[in-house]
């Protein structure tokens, strides 16, 4: 991280108490180095055990990340950064509309057979990412399933999670893979308007979003 990025994280992510002499057990490694190590793993999509030797030991870095994930701090940091990005773009903090879609991806061969599958429509195995984003493409909710799980089935827990966390969202755009009973279910159970958008043959690039504010 640059110094400016580090200072921004200090404002958004709760820091240990012991450097400010407010109690707590001192950590064995520099807080900034640990954050740099976590960002390196995420950015380069490597295993924890492949963390370069100039970072702290990977087991300590992994434990550092897991503790903060379990406490909800990483999710909170993500939400704060997303709200900051919306403000920079001149949008209100709360999204009123969202987009749901999925992507089947290949995964490592050592994942559990019970959580893997084959997407016959896209000829891709083993996992599928179901993602809800706002109109800036910033992530709101994610669900990972076997690639064989249908989009409309995965959308039930995914949209439920979306509604629980973001009460301001009233409209969700989706493709034809989400058509059918899901539209009525979302309206009745979640008070979400699920609008099915049909792509034309000449459509390229990302969805066009009409969200206001």
N, C-alpha and C positions, 0 to 999 in steps of 0.2 A: 504494500500500500504506500501511496505517497503520504506526506505529512498531513496534507489537507484531508485526504480520505480517512486517515487515522483519527484526526480530530473530530470529523463528522461522526464516525462510529462511536466515539466516546460520548457524544451527545445522545445518540440513539440507542446504544446498547449499555445496559447497566454494567458498571465496572466493579471489580473487587473492592471490598471495603478496606483491606489492609494497607494499600498504598497511601490512603488518606488518614491512616492511623485511627480507623473506626472499628477495629477489631477484625476477627477472621484470621484464618490460617494463611500465611504467605504461600504463594504458589512458587514452584521450583523453577519456572521459566517465565520469560518476559511475556506479558499479555499480548503485546503486539506481534511477537514472533509466533505465538500460538494461532492468532487470527490469520496471519499470513500463511501459515501451514494449512489451515482449513480451506482457505480460499484457493491455495495451490491445488489441493486434491479435487475440489469442485470444478475449478476452471479447466484442469487438464484431464479430468475424468479417469483418474488413476486409482489403484487400490491404496488403502492406507499403508500397507506394507511397502509400497513402492515410493513412499515419500523420500525425497532426496536427503542425504545425510547432513546437509547444512541446516536442516530444520531440527527441532526437538524430536526425541524418539516418537515413532508413529503411534505407539500404544498410549503415550501420554496425550498426544494430540487428539486421538480418537476419543479418549475418555473426556477430554476437555469439551469436544463438540457434543458428545452424547449428553453430558450433564446439562448443557445449555439447551439442547433440543428437548430433553425431558421436562425442563422447567418452562418451556414455551418461549424462551427468549429469542431463538432464531426465527420463529414464526412471527413474533412481535416485531423484530427488526425488519423482516421482509415487508410487513404491512406498513410500517412507518416510512420505509423507503418508497413504497408504491404511492402512498399518499403524498409524499414530497414531490414525486415525479408528476402526479396529476396537478398539483398546485403550480408547478413550473410551467405546465402546458396550459394553464389558465382554466383548469377544470375544478369543479367542486370536489371536496374530499370523498363524498359518497357516490358511487356509480349508480346510475338508474337503469342501465342496460348492460347485458353481457352476451358473450358468444360461447357456445359449447361445441366441442369437436373432439375427435380422438385420432390417435396415431399408433399404428402397429409397428413395433420395433423388434429387431433381433436382440436376444439377450444371451448371456453366457450359458454355456452348456451345463453348468453345475447348479442351476436353479432347480428348485423342487418341481417335480413333474405335476404335482397337484396345483401349482400356481402358474403353469405354462400351458400354451395351447397354440392353435393354428388358425390364422385369419384366412379363410378360403377366398374371400373376396379380393384381398390384396396379396395373397400368396406370401404371407409373412408370418413367422412365429417369433417369439414365444410369449411376448408381453404386449399389452396395449396401455397407452397413456390416455386417460380421459381428462380433459382440461377445460376449465372455464376461465376465460379472460375478460377483462374490460375492453373498452373500445380503443385503448392505447396498446392493447396486446399484453398488458400486465396481468400476471397470474392471480386468480382469486381462489380457485380450488382445484385440487388434483386427486385423481383416483387411479391406481395402477391395478390392472387385472390381467388374467390370462388373455391372450390374443383372441381366443374363441368366444369371449363374452360379447354379446350384442350391445351396441351403443345404447339402445333404449333401456336395456336392463341395468347397465352400469349407471345410467343417468338418474335412477331413483335415489340411491344413496348420495350421489354427487350433488344433485340439485337440492336434496334435503340439507346437506352440509352448507351449501351456498346460502340457502334461506336462513339457516340458524346464525350465520356469521354476518350477513349483509342484508339487513332489513330494507335498505333503500332501493334494492334492485327489484324492478317490476316487470322487465321484459328480457327474454333470453332468445337469441336467434340460434337456429340449428339447421342442419341439412336434413335431407329426406330419411336418413338413418334413424332419426328420432321421431318420425311421424307415427300416427296411430293413437292408441289409448294413452300414451304418455302425455299428450297435449291436454286432454281432459283431466288426467290425474294431477298434473302440475297446477292447473287452474283451481281445482277443487281443494287439494290438500295443502298446497304451498302458496296459493294466490300469486302464481307466476304465469305470465302470458308467454307461452312457448310458441314462437312464430317460426314456421318451417319455411326456409328460403331455398328455392330451387335455383341451382346454378345453370347458367346458359352455357352452350358449348364453347363460346369464345371468352368465357371468364378466366382471367389469370390473376395471380397474386392473391392478396389477402381479402377478407370480407370487407365490404363497405359498411361502415357503421354510421347510424343516424342519431347516435346518442346526443342529447342536449346537456349542456352544463358539464 
